């Protein structure tokens, strides 16, 4: 498994949080149980208050798996999947 940071952004107009049908589905999708069938393990998630930006820290077999998992969010805005390392790994290799 490899570590990734995911950044999803959408506009206020496309914000799914207020949609009574979409919001619960997306909340389930970003739960640990919801991610597991996709081969994605969520370590953490958070939304920037008022910023319409979601960040996830996940483990997955590869970047394509994460991109496919994030498909529902791509319908509302942008999705970036960034390869990442733990702080411990960065220190061990002495380079970011």
NUFI-919651 format. One line per 5 residues: number of its first residue (from 1); their letters; for each residue x, y, z of C-alpha. Coordinates in nm, 2 decimals, always signed. Layout:
// residues N
NUM> A> X Y Z | ...
***
This chain:
// residues 96
1> XXXXX> +0.00 +0.00 +0.00 | +0.11 +0.35 -0.07 | +0.03 +0.68 +0.10 | -0.16 +0.96 -0.08 | -0.31 +1.30 +0.01
6> XXXXX> -0.63 +1.38 -0.17 | -0.75 +1.73 -0.22 | -1.11 +1.80 -0.35 | -1.24 +2.15 -0.41 | -1.58 +2.26 -0.53
11> XXXXX> -1.76 +2.60 -0.55 | -2.02 +2.72 -0.32 | -2.27 +2.67 -0.60 | -2.18 +2.30 -0.64 | -2.13 +2.23 -0.26
16> XXXXX> -2.29 +1.89 -0.19 | -2.32 +1.94 +0.19 | -2.67 +2.09 +0.17 | -2.81 +1.84 -0.07 | -3.03 +1.60 +0.13
21> XXXXX> -2.97 +1.31 -0.11 | -2.60 +1.35 -0.21 | -2.45 +1.46 +0.13 | -2.53 +1.14 +0.32 | -2.40 +0.93 +0.03
26> XXXXX> -2.07 +1.12 +0.01 | -2.04 +1.10 +0.39 | -2.07 +0.72 +0.37 | -1.83 +0.71 +0.08 | -1.55 +0.88 +0.28
31> XXXXX> -1.61 +0.66 +0.59 | -1.36 +0.39 +0.66 | -1.63 +0.13 +0.59 | -1.73 +0.30 +0.26 | -1.37 +0.32 +0.13
36> XXXXX> -1.28 -0.04 +0.22 | -1.45 -0.21 -0.08 | -1.25 +0.02 -0.31 | -0.92 -0.10 -0.16 | -0.87 +0.24 +0.01
41> XXXXX> -0.79 +0.29 +0.38 | -0.87 +0.63 +0.52 | -0.64 +0.76 +0.79 | -0.79 +1.10 +0.82 | -1.03 +1.35 +0.66
46> XXXXX> -1.12 +1.71 +0.71 | -1.31 +1.99 +0.54 | -1.17 +2.35 +0.56 | -1.45 +2.55 +0.72 | -1.61 +2.78 +0.46
51> XXXXX> -1.34 +2.68 +0.21 | -1.52 +2.41 +0.01 | -1.21 +2.20 +0.03 | -1.18 +1.84 +0.15 | -0.85 +1.67 +0.24
56> XXXXX> -0.81 +1.29 +0.29 | -0.50 +1.10 +0.39 | -0.53 +0.74 +0.25 | -0.34 +0.43 +0.18 | -0.41 +0.24 -0.15
61> XXXXX> -0.24 +0.01 -0.39 | -0.18 +0.29 -0.64 | -0.28 +0.64 -0.75 | -0.53 +0.51 -1.00 | -0.72 +0.33 -0.73
66> XXXXX> -0.76 +0.65 -0.53 | -0.86 +0.84 -0.84 | -1.13 +0.59 -0.92 | -1.25 +0.60 -0.56 | -1.28 +0.98 -0.58
71> XXXXX> -1.49 +0.97 -0.90 | -1.81 +1.09 -0.72 | -1.63 +1.41 -0.60 | -1.50 +1.48 -0.95 | -1.86 +1.54 -1.06
76> XXXXX> -1.87 +1.85 -0.83 | -1.53 +1.99 -0.86 | -1.16 +1.91 -0.89 | -0.98 +1.62 -0.74 | -0.60 +1.60 -0.69
81> XXXXX> -0.43 +1.27 -0.58 | -0.08 +1.34 -0.45 | +0.18 +1.07 -0.36 | +0.29 +1.12 -0.01 | +0.52 +0.99 +0.27
86> XXXXX> +0.50 +0.99 +0.64 | +0.72 +1.22 +0.84 | +0.92 +0.92 +0.96 | +0.99 +0.81 +0.60 | +1.10 +1.16 +0.50
91> XXXXX> +1.34 +1.18 +0.80 | +1.48 +0.84 +0.73 | +1.56 +0.92 +0.37 | +1.67 +1.28 +0.47 | +1.47 +1.43 +0.18
96> X> +1.11 +1.54 +0.11
***
